Amino acid sequence: MDLSKMRVKELAEICRNFGLRTSGRKADLVERIQSNAMYQADVAAMAKIEISNGHRGGHSGNKRGSSSNYTSNNKKPRNGKADDAAIDAAFDRFQDPEMEEASITDDGILALCDALGIDAQDPVMLALSCAMESATMGVYTRTEFRRGMHKLHCSSIEDLRAEIPALRSQMRDRAEFSTIYSFTFGFSKDPTQKSLALELAIGLWDLLLPGHFHWRRHWLQYVRENSRSVVSKDLWLQVLDFGHQIKPDLSNYDENGAWPVLLDDFAAHMLELITKKGQEVVQQDEDTMSSEGDKDDAENMIVDE
């Protein structure tokens, strides 16, 4: 697929399908798509199929979903029925017997986290939920659980525990993290609403943004003090774009850019602080606003460029 030959409208539709921001010039849209983990996985898979077809002279028979960026390359082929039986046995350990549809709910998820050796508030759980393509926070259906285990090439809790470091590495990779971050919006919001409740968004930003948004603590404080509205998907996505694109000194911030008003106002606020106090002092304020735990998280979330 040659993105450079596509129209802006077509590129915007691809961005929308990937949960990416749709505004900007054609070059911006192309760059945004090319940096997306799902798109990169699609390109890689298509290349493998073409190579296979070239050797065999026919269709390779490989099928894949849109989220195959979560699959590992050095796994043994699965025995479908045997794996499903093992996966179902793992699921049954945590299933809520009171749910009409076979599901793991709050207590079961806590038990699953204990079995995986992680805290329920660990952001790596969002990477796992994304692999499952889970529809609702606090619930994993049997279908979702199976889907995630297959994508990760796991058939047991022990296999899944061994995959945690790989899932955690996705939180540090910008392209893969962008996919997880975009997924989190729909996963976390009330299904009956189009936007995310402000306090929930603040809590998720606090959890997800270390290593991805330099002035995270200043941003959270600014939002608490200056916003009373819900968080739209456009604002949610552009917060990450801002964190990834804008330098700590904001020297490359363009006030004429297509940022949401809240981010424009935040940038003006930070520029005023840096001009008045100096960046070093503002950085000290940022560090003071963060707990020691936050600092450790930030150090562990160094982003792979």
C-alpha angles and dihedrals in degrees: 000000000000105000092187091067095052125097122250090248091056092046091050090053091053090050090050091051090052092046092247130142110274101200126094140059124317091258090053092052092048092050091047092052095044091053093051115109094220092053091048090051091050092051092048092048092049090051091052091049091050091050091048092048090050091056098040101031091227147061114307094217093228114144125191141177128234092258099054090127084095095064121101122230100216100058128117118249113269128243096223101209095039091047093048090052091050092045091049090050089053091047092050090060090068103026119130105235092202096061117099091215113051102261145150109230136181100304092041092050090052089051090047090052090051090051090050092047095239136115117255088235093054108122089225086079087069090056089052092047089050091052088053091045086226113193101206134037112245095022133087115182120206090252092052093046092051091047093052094045091050092049090051091043092237128142100174141034088253090057090048092049088054090054095056094092090053091049090048091052088057088062088060098046110087097215096046093041090053089059092049092045092051091047091052093065095061093035093054105038126089105271089227093056133070094211138052121250110254098236091047091050091050091051092049093047089052089052099042109031103068105117092012104065117039098202095042097141093046089049094051091048092047093050092049091051100039110030129068098164135088121268116254122213090248092056091044092054096042092053088066092044089052091049093050098041108035119078120232091252089049089229091141095046112121114204088201092057122112096259121142114262093251092057092045090052091047091051091051089049093051093045089053091050093048092047092048101040105018125248094268093058092045088051089052088052090052091051092046091051090055123077121232088257090055091051091052090049092050091050090051092049099062104155124236107230 
